[in-house]
Amino acid sequence: MSAAVGTVLLNAPKDPDPTAQSTPIYVYTDAPTPEPTTPTTSPKPSRVAMPVPEGYQRVAGPGGLVTTIPSGWKITRSGGPGAMQATDPDDPGRYVRYGGSAAPAAGIVESHVAYEKTFGSAKPNFTRLSLGTTTYHGTQAVDWEFEHDSPTGRRRAHSMYWRVGGIEYVLYASSTSARWSDTKPVYDTMVDNATP
């Protein structure tokens, strides 16, 4: 990655593609609150998405994040803070990450611009495809797409970060560039079905 001093590091805000087909909208409902087990305690209702898209399963990640991933993908703890990883059992180079952890002190845009500098300088032939702001569930979010070389070939990734209640949440998908057309719908489904 190369950036001249004084250049603008962010692209224009990421707007939806007007030619894209509309995605299904899932309605969130409050689950019924069970009767209290003791007079002083009762579970709080949780928000759930209905229905889970065919071929997907609902998962919970760190920080209270809930989303959907393809059924049968192997779930493990990710190396980063507050994230889980789900890997395609038929292609270990194709995976998603999701979760949340305490938000850094820096603003969401500033922290991800700084992270991209560090990350990009460590990846051979790093190329930013986009890095911009968007709105997700009524809050500012950072939407970031990039490619880089790896020992297994060219890789592509798409991620989104947003903050709620002092927690920064992440949705992330990565695969070889050759498999990106198969991976993008997985990422889009995660985004369409995530809370908070």
C-alpha positions in Angstrom: 0.0 0.0 0.0 1.3 3.4 -0.8 -0.2 6.7 0.3 1.4 10.1 -0.3 1.4 12.6 2.5 -1.7 14.7 2.4 -3.8 12.3 0.3 -7.3 11.5 1.4 -7.3 8.0 3.0 -11.1 7.4 2.7 -13.2 6.8 -0.4 -16.6 8.4 -0.6 -19.2 6.8 1.6 -20.2 3.4 0.3 -23.7 3.7 -1.2 -25.9 0.7 -2.2 -25.6 -0.4 -5.9 -28.8 0.9 -7.5 -28.7 -2.0 -10.1 -28.3 -4.7 -7.4 -31.3 -7.0 -6.7 -33.0 -6.3 -3.4 -32.1 -8.5 -0.6 -34.7 -10.1 1.6 -35.6 -8.3 4.8 -35.9 -10.3 8.0 -38.1 -9.0 10.7 -36.8 -8.9 14.2 -39.1 -9.8 17.0 -38.8 -10.0 20.7 -38.8 -13.6 22.0 -41.4 -14.2 24.7 -40.2 -13.7 28.3 -40.5 -16.9 30.3 -42.2 -16.8 33.7 -39.7 -15.8 36.4 -38.1 -18.8 38.2 -37.9 -16.8 41.4 -39.8 -13.6 42.5 -36.6 -11.5 42.1 -35.2 -12.7 38.7 -36.5 -13.0 35.2 -34.8 -13.4 31.9 -34.8 -10.4 29.6 -36.3 -10.9 26.1 -33.7 -11.3 23.4 -33.9 -10.1 19.8 -33.9 -12.8 17.2 -34.1 -12.7 13.4 -36.9 -14.7 11.7 -36.4 -16.7 9.6 -32.9 -18.1 9.2 -32.1 -18.2 5.5 -32.1 -21.7 4.0 -28.6 -23.4 4.3 -27.6 -21.1 7.2 -27.5 -21.4 10.9 -27.8 -18.7 13.6 -24.6 -18.2 15.7 -23.7 -16.0 18.6 -20.3 -14.4 18.9 -18.4 -12.4 21.5 -19.9 -9.1 22.7 -23.4 -10.4 22.1 -23.2 -10.3 18.3 -25.7 -12.7 16.6 -25.6 -13.5 12.8 -25.9 -16.3 10.4 -23.3 -18.5 8.8 -23.5 -21.4 6.4 -24.6 -24.6 8.0 -21.8 -27.1 8.7 -19.0 -24.6 8.7 -16.4 -25.4 11.5 -16.5 -22.7 14.3 -13.3 -21.9 16.2 -11.9 -19.0 18.2 -10.2 -16.4 16.0 -6.8 -15.1 16.7 -8.1 -11.5 17.0 -9.8 -10.1 20.1 -13.5 -10.8 20.4 -14.0 -12.8 17.3 -15.0 -16.3 16.2 -14.1 -17.9 12.9 -16.2 -20.2 10.8 -14.4 -22.1 8.1 -15.8 -23.8 5.0 -15.1 -27.6 5.6 -14.6 -28.1 1.8 -12.2 -25.1 1.4 -10.1 -24.2 4.5 -9.0 -21.0 2.7 -12.6 -19.7 2.8 -13.8 -18.3 6.2 -15.7 -15.7 8.0 -15.2 -13.9 11.3 -17.7 -12.3 13.6 -17.9 -10.9 17.1 -17.4 -7.9 19.3 -15.0 -6.5 21.9 -14.3 -3.3 23.8 -14.1 -0.4 21.3 -10.7 1.4 21.1 -10.4 5.0 22.4 -9.8 6.3 18.8 -12.8 7.1 16.7 -14.0 4.3 14.4 -12.8 5.9 11.2 -9.4 6.9 12.6 -8.7 3.5 14.2 -9.4 1.6 10.9 -7.4 4.0 8.7 -4.5 3.5 11.1 -5.0 -0.3 11.1 -5.1 -0.4 7.3 -1.7 1.3 7.2 -0.2 -1.4 9.5 -2.0 -4.3 8.0 -1.4 -3.2 4.4 2.3 -2.7 4.8 2.6 -6.3 6.1 0.8 -7.9 3.2 2.4 -8.4 -0.2 0.8 -6.4 -3.0 -1.9 -5.0 -0.8 -4.6 -3.2 -2.7 -7.5 -1.3 -1.1 -10.7 -1.8 -3.1 -12.7 0.5 -0.8 -12.6 2.0 2.7 -15.4 4.2 3.5 -18.2 5.0 6.0 -21.7 3.7 5.8 -24.7 3.5 8.1 -25.5 0.1 9.7 -28.5 -0.3 12.0 -28.7 3.4 12.4 -25.1 3.9 13.5 -21.9 4.9 11.6 -19.9 2.0 10.3 -16.7 1.4 8.4 -16.9 -0.8 5.3 -13.5 -2.1 4.0 -12.6 -4.3 1.1 -9.1 -5.3 0.0 -6.9 -7.8 -1.7 -3.4 -9.1 -1.2 -1.1 -11.9 -2.2 -0.6 -14.9 0.0 1.3 -18.2 -0.3 -1.9 -19.8 -1.6 -2.6 -17.1 -4.2 -4.4 -13.7 -4.3 -6.9 -13.2 -1.5 -9.9 -10.9 -1.1 -11.7 -9.8 2.0 -14.7 -7.6 2.9 -15.4 -6.4 6.4 -17.7 -4.1 8.3 -17.1 -2.5 11.8 -19.7 -0.6 13.9 -20.0 0.4 17.5 -22.9 0.1 20.0 -22.7 0.6 23.7 -18.9 0.7 23.9 -18.5 -2.5 21.9 -17.0 -2.6 18.4 -18.6 -5.3 16.3 -17.1 -7.0 13.2 -18.3 -9.0 10.3 -15.5 -10.3 8.0 -15.3 -12.7 5.0 -12.2 -13.9 3.2 -11.3 -16.3 0.4 -9.1 -16.6 -2.6 -10.0 -14.0 -5.2 -11.0 -16.9 -7.5 -13.6 -18.0 -4.9 -14.9 -14.5 -4.1 -18.0 -14.8 -6.2 -19.0 -17.8 -3.9 -18.0 -16.0 -0.7 -19.6 -12.6 -1.3 -23.2 -14.0 -0.8 -22.1 -15.5 2.5 -20.8 -12.1 3.7 -24.0 -10.3 2.5 -26.1 -12.8 4.4 -24.1 -12.3 7.6 -24.6 -8.5 7.2 -28.4 -8.9 6.5 -28.9 -11.0 9.6 -26.6 -9.5 12.3 -27.5 -7.8 15.5 -27.0 -5.5 17.3 
